[in-house]
Amino acid sequence: MIDLLVAGGGPAGLATAILGARAGLEVVVLERRHGAVDKACGEGLMPHAVALLGELGVEAAGKPFHGITYTNGRHCVTGRFRGGAGRGVRRTALHAGLLEAATAAGVRIEHGDIGEVSQSATSVYCSGFHARYLAAADGLHSAIRTDLGLARSSGGPRRWGIRRHHLMAPWSDCVEVHWANDAEAYVTPVADDCVGIAILTSRKGGFDAHFSEFPALRERVEGQAHGPDRAAGPLRQRVRSRTAGRVLLVGDAAGYVDALTGEGLGIAFGAAKLLVDCVAAERPGDYDRRWRRMSRRYRLLTAAALHASASPLRPAVVPAAARFPSVFRGVVNLLAE
Ligand SMILES: Cc1cc2nc3c(=O)[nH]c(=O)nc-3n(C[C@H](O)[C@H](O)[C@H](O)COP(=O)(O)OP(=O)(O)OC[C@H]3O[C@@H](n4cnc5c(N)ncnc54)[C@H](O)[C@@H]3O)c2cc1C
């Protein structure tokens, strides 16, 4: 019997596996895809996520950013980070760095599909593995979460994200969030010759259809080569509890609010630490409470931004932020730390 089976080898699963192996646990990761996996993501690691990545010992090439800009074409405001920088990192580079660190830590990576999960008072069975604990890191649409009855229905408008990379030099040292009537586009510098644009919206349609809502941004990238589009959603995933016996949810499987504030990876890495702490101390029952406390600030701020974006106040969001730049800077730094 192994100590910890990690179902899903995305950033959350690999971070959990690295920390688990370093804590002396025998860890296996089960992932269906091979190599460095790409995915729809804004690819902006907020400063606290960069710090956690550093603790994991992962060096991922990318491009630093120093704050967040909101603009609607008429108003513009930037909140610069007071502490360290954030980092735009291509998902493939992040995944390759995490895979390398996991292998160096002694994690065994197996490829295949996660099957049914069953458990007893002392162990968990899944896909031919017998483990003391299972970390469910199978992403936004976690089948393990659903099968164990841990999912809740998610009210409110359903939102999706679509991202595209343009091969050109970044023009800003901040992440820019462009607000249009029905969508936000955020631009992240990810390399000296690459910017990522992620569009978030509750309306159906492809990247180009939504991009027409951002004429200034579209004009800036016009004629520059770009890569393929990738989409994900619905984004909001609510969860009853992050534990069921010896199964603990981590990463997007543990619940997700929205991509609007660039959260996701920071919470995933923070949760990986808590999960391994709880497993090493044989206290899985503590995990849900500790997860909620660790992630509360980010979840509340993201939910507030999302609420404003879906309300009649939406047209006032950017003008209000521009009118009160120190308040905006304060909120940006609450999300950064
Ligand atoms: C449009 C968009 C923009 C975003 N922007 C940002 C941002 O700027 N900054 C940020 O920090 N976060 C952002 N996020 C969130 C971030 O992408 C996620 O929080 C992060 O990817 C979560 O990692 P994860 O490991 O939990 O899930 P994933 O990365 O989805 O990994 C899950 C893994 O599980 C595997 N898997 C699933 N089911 C099975 C199965 N049955 N069998 C085997 N393997 C399986 C998958 O192959 C996958 O590799 C964004 C998200 C979206 C959608």
The ligand as an SDF file (V2000), in Angstrom:
LIG
                    3D

 53 58  0  0  0  0  0  0  0  0999 V2000
   -9.6850   31.0990  -18.7170 C   0  0  0  0  0  0  0  0  0  0  0  0
   -8.9490   30.8440  -17.4220 C   0  0  0  0  0  0  0  0  0  0  0  0
   -8.0000   31.7370  -16.9850 C   0  0  0  0  0  0  0  0  0  0  0  0
   -7.3100   31.5030  -15.7960 C   0  0  0  0  0  0  0  0  0  0  0  0
   -6.3520   32.3850  -15.4140 N   0  0  0  0  0  0  0  0  0  0  0  0
   -5.6270   32.1420  -14.3070 C   0  0  0  0  0  0  0  0  0  0  0  0
   -4.5650   33.0070  -13.9390 C   0  0  0  0  0  0  0  0  0  0  0  0
   -4.2530   33.9920  -14.6350 O   0  0  0  0  0  0  0  0  0  0  0  0
   -3.8720   32.7290  -12.7940 N   0  0  0  0  0  0  0  0  0  0  0  0
   -4.1700   31.6460  -12.0230 C   0  0  0  0  0  0  0  0  0  0  0  0
   -3.5190   31.4500  -10.9860 O   0  0  0  0  0  0  0  0  0  0  0  0
   -5.1540   30.7990  -12.3660 N   0  0  0  0  0  0  0  0  0  0  0  0
   -5.8900   31.0100  -13.4830 C   0  0  0  0  0  0  0  0  0  0  0  0
   -6.8590   30.1270  -13.8550 N   0  0  0  0  0  0  0  0  0  0  0  0
   -7.1150   28.9650  -12.9970 C   0  0  0  0  0  0  0  0  0  0  0  0
   -6.0630   27.8560  -13.1790 C   0  0  0  0  0  0  0  0  0  0  0  0
   -5.9550   27.5410  -14.5580 O   0  0  0  0  0  0  0  0  0  0  0  0
   -6.5040   26.6320  -12.3810 C   0  0  0  0  0  0  0  0  0  0  0  0
   -6.7680   27.0190  -11.0560 O   0  0  0  0  0  0  0  0  0  0  0  0
   -5.4370   25.5330  -12.3860 C   0  0  0  0  0  0  0  0  0  0  0  0
   -5.2430   25.0340  -13.6760 O   0  0  0  0  0  0  0  0  0  0  0  0
   -5.8840   24.3990  -11.4680 C   0  0  0  0  0  0  0  0  0  0  0  0
   -5.0000   23.3260  -11.5770 O   0  0  0  0  0  0  0  0  0  0  0  0
   -5.5140   21.8530  -11.2750 P   0  0  0  0  0  0  0  0  0  0  0  0
   -4.2890   21.0080  -11.2160 O   0  0  0  0  0  0  0  0  0  0  0  0
   -6.4660   21.8550  -10.1440 O   0  0  0  0  0  0  0  0  0  0  0  0
   -6.4040   21.4610  -12.5390 O   0  0  0  0  0  0  0  0  0  0  0  0
   -5.9610   21.1000  -14.0940 P   0  0  0  0  0  0  0  0  0  0  0  0
   -4.8670   21.9890  -14.4650 O   0  0  0  0  0  0  0  0  0  0  0  0
   -7.2110   21.1200  -14.8220 O   0  0  0  0  0  0  0  0  0  0  0  0
   -5.4000   19.6320  -13.9300 O   0  0  0  0  0  0  0  0  0  0  0  0
   -6.2520   18.5200  -13.7390 C   0  0  0  0  0  0  0  0  0  0  0  0
   -5.5380   17.3000  -14.3220 C   0  0  0  0  0  0  0  0  0  0  0  0
   -6.3270   16.1400  -14.0460 O   0  0  0  0  0  0  0  0  0  0  0  0
   -6.2870   15.3000  -15.1800 C   0  0  0  0  0  0  0  0  0  0  0  0
   -7.5020   14.4690  -15.1870 N   0  0  0  0  0  0  0  0  0  0  0  0
   -8.7880   14.9080  -15.1050 C   0  0  0  0  0  0  0  0  0  0  0  0
   -9.6270   13.8660  -15.1470 N   0  0  0  0  0  0  0  0  0  0  0  0
   -8.8490   12.7390  -15.2660 C   0  0  0  0  0  0  0  0  0  0  0  0
   -9.1480   11.3510  -15.3550 C   0  0  0  0  0  0  0  0  0  0  0  0
  -10.4040   10.8930  -15.3310 N   0  0  0  0  0  0  0  0  0  0  0  0
   -8.1140   10.4810  -15.4490 N   0  0  0  0  0  0  0  0  0  0  0  0
   -6.8160   10.9330  -15.4610 C   0  0  0  0  0  0  0  0  0  0  0  0
   -6.4730   12.2430  -15.3700 N   0  0  0  0  0  0  0  0  0  0  0  0
   -7.4870   13.1340  -15.2760 C   0  0  0  0  0  0  0  0  0  0  0  0
   -6.2640   16.2590  -16.3800 C   0  0  0  0  0  0  0  0  0  0  0  0
   -5.7220   15.6450  -17.5300 O   0  0  0  0  0  0  0  0  0  0  0  0
   -5.3870   17.3970  -15.8450 C   0  0  0  0  0  0  0  0  0  0  0  0
   -4.0320   17.2540  -16.1920 O   0  0  0  0  0  0  0  0  0  0  0  0
   -7.5790   30.3460  -15.0240 C   0  0  0  0  0  0  0  0  0  0  0  0
   -8.5520   29.4390  -15.4610 C   0  0  0  0  0  0  0  0  0  0  0  0
   -9.2190   29.6670  -16.6500 C   0  0  0  0  0  0  0  0  0  0  0  0
  -10.2300   28.6630  -17.1100 C   0  0  0  0  0  0  0  0  0  0  0  0
  1  2  1  0
  2  3  1  0
  2 52  2  0
  3  4  2  0
  4  5  1  0
  4 50  1  0
  5  6  2  0
  6  7  1  0
  6 13  1  0
  7  8  2  0
  7  9  1  0
  9 10  1  0
 10 11  2  0
 10 12  1  0
 12 13  2  0
 13 14  1  0
 14 15  1  0
 14 50  1  0
 15 16  1  0
 16 17  1  0
 16 18  1  0
 18 19  1  0
 18 20  1  0
 20 21  1  0
 20 22  1  0
 22 23  1  0
 23 24  1  0
 24 25  2  0
 24 26  1  0
 24 27  1  0
 27 28  1  0
 28 29  2  0
 28 30  1  0
 28 31  1  0
 31 32  1  0
 32 33  1  0
 33 34  1  0
 33 48  1  0
 34 35  1  0
 35 36  1  0
 35 46  1  0
 36 37  1  0
 36 45  1  0
 37 38  2  0
 38 39  1  0
 39 40  1  0
 39 45  2  0
 40 41  1  0
 40 42  2  0
 42 43  1  0
 43 44  2  0
 44 45  1  0
 46 47  1  0
 46 48  1  0
 48 49  1  0
 50 51  2  0
 51 52  1  0
 52 53  1  0
M  END
$$$$
